[in-house]
Amino acid sequence: MRGSRQDARRRRHFRVRKSVNGTAQRPRLAVFRSNRYIYAQVIDDESGRTLAAASSQEKALRDRTLTVETAAEVGKRIAERAKDVGVEAVVFDRGGFKFHGRVKAVAEAAREEGLTL
């Protein structure tokens, strides 16, 4: 019997996470995309701490529909907040999603704001 789409995404994510690991010097930029919102976190896996977070559920973005432009705004916000806590470089964790569309928009916007991916 086949699994669900979420199961397939989780399997892909576990496969990616075997090689993608965030350190204090280069934390992990994890992206999660739902049908309605997009979330991004900068995570230090060694200490298990989230250093910065941004999402389309924030007050300023909540009333906008989830488009590539909204995802790019989340990418800009996560890059600014990461820089505020002293993070210049991250490893990108696409969370089992294709590097395409809204997930790609988050990464490109973070790059444009000066974050090294």
C-alpha positions, 0 to 999 in steps of 0.5 A: 500500500502506498503512503500519503504525500506527507509521508513521501515528503517526510521520507525525502526530508529524512534523506536530506537531513542525513547530510544537512546539519546546522552548526553554530558557525553555519546554522540550518535554514529550514523551510516548511511550506503548507498550502496556506503559509510558509515558515522559515527558521535558522536552527543551530542543531548542535545546541538545538536552538532556533536562532531566528524565525519568520513566517507568512503568519506574521501580522504584516503578512497574514492577510496576503495570500501565499504567493512567490512574492509573499515567500520572498518577503519571508526570505528577506525577513529571515535573512535580516533576523539572522544577521541581527543575531550574527549569522552570515552563512547558513546551510539550506534545508528545503524540508523535502520540498522541491527547490522550486517556486515558493521554496526557491523564492525564500532562498533567493530573497535570503541571498539577496539580503546578504545571507550566504547559502 
